[in-house]
């Protein structure tokens, strides 16, 4: 996997910001993803093709975690909290849920997202969230990797 480090969005997220995010959404991010955020926050992948199930998916860019997304006019749209606010009920399947259990981490071509899916375990699988098929309280996802490291290894 290759990343265009010049496209990383600064400042990189602090430990405090990451802890706030985890507490706000009632999840614990995998350490490998936290390390990735601290190094490549919102960056564009150079190896951006995910080959899965005889199809190719294009990753446009990874999402970022910003202290104040409104201060970043162009990049604020790719902030994790901004994307979660936009997608809200289309990512959960339980209206009683406190927090979130499907967390988008990368924007794909045509409006889909790569997500960490915590619905089956505290160790999230990596899934593709289908925006056209998903409806309120009915997210449609496809598992592509058992963990974040496995997902990164799939990019070519």
N, C-alpha and C positions, 0 to 999 in steps of 0.2 A: 504494500500500500504506500502510495506517495501522496503527500499533501503539499499544496502551495502555501508555504508558511507565511509568505507576504500578505496573504489574504486573511490571516488571523485577526480577530477583532480584539483590540486592547481597550481598557485594561483586562487582563485575564481574571477570571473569577477567583475571589479570595475564599479561604476556608470558611469564613463566616457567611459569605453569600451562598456557597454550596450547602452549608448546614441549614440556612434559612429555607432554601429550595426544598431540601429533603423534608424538613419539618412541615412546611406549608402543604406539601403534596402527600405526606404520610408514606414516604418510601425511603429506601436506602440505596443510593446509586452504587453500582459496582465500582470498586477502586480503579479498575482499568479505564472506565469511562471518565471518572474524576480526573485521572492523570491526563487523559486525552483532552478534556476541556481546558485544563491548565496549560496545555502546550499548544493546542490548535483551535481555541475558542472561535467557532463560527467559520472556520477555514473551508476553502474549496478543495476537494480532492482532485489530484491529477489522474490517479487511477480511479475513475469514477463509474465504472461499469460493474454492476452486480449481475452475474450470470447465475440464474436459478431456474430450475424446472424448464429447461430449454427456452428460456426467455432472457432477454437482457433489459435491465433497468438502469437508468442513468441517475446518479446522485448529483444534484446540483450543488449543494453545499451542506455542511454540518450546521446545526443550530448552535447558538451561543448562549451564554448566561451573563447578562449585563446588570449592573447596579441600577441604572436608569435608562431603559430602552428608548425613552422619548428624546434623550440627548443625542442619539445616534440616528439621524434622519434616514439614511439608507439601510443601515444594518439592523435597526431596531425591530424590523419586521421578522427577523430571524432569531429573535430572543425566545428562549424556551417558554418563559411565562407569557409572552405575547401570543405565541402559537397556541399554547394551551388555552388561553382565553378565547381565541377565535374558534377552536375546535370543540372545546368543553364537552358537552353532552354526547357528542358523536364518538368520543374516545372511551366512554364508560358504558358498562352494561348493567349497572346497579345504581338506581337513583338514591339509595340510602348510603352509598359509599362516601366516606369522608376522605378527601384527598383525590388522588388519581392512581390508576393502576396500569395505564398505557401512556408512556411518556415519549413524545416525538423527539428524535435526536438528529434527523437529517431530512432535508427537503429533496424530493425527487421530481423529475420531469413530470409535468402534467398534474401536479397537485397531490400526489400521494406522499406519504412520509415513512421513513424508517423509524421504528419505535422500539423502546424497551418495554416488554410486556410482563408485568408483575402479577398477572391474574392467577397463574398456577404455582408461583414460587417467589420467595424473596430474592432468588437468583434469576433475574429476568432473561427470557428468550428474546431474540431479536426478530421482529416481524415487519412485514410491509402492511401498512394501513391503507386500505382502498377507499379513497374519498368518494368515489361515485357510487359504490355499493353500500357504504355506511350510512346509517340514519341515527336519529336521536335514540340513545340507549341501545344501539345495535351496531357496534363496531365490527367491521369485516376485516380480518387480518389473516396473513399467511406467514407461518413460521419459516424463517430462512436460516437461522443459526441458533445454536443452543446458548451462546453467550456473545458478548461484545467482541472479544478477541477473535472468535471464529468468524464473525461477520467481517471484520477488517481484513482477515486473510482471504476472504472471497472476492475482494475488489480487484479488478484488473483494468 
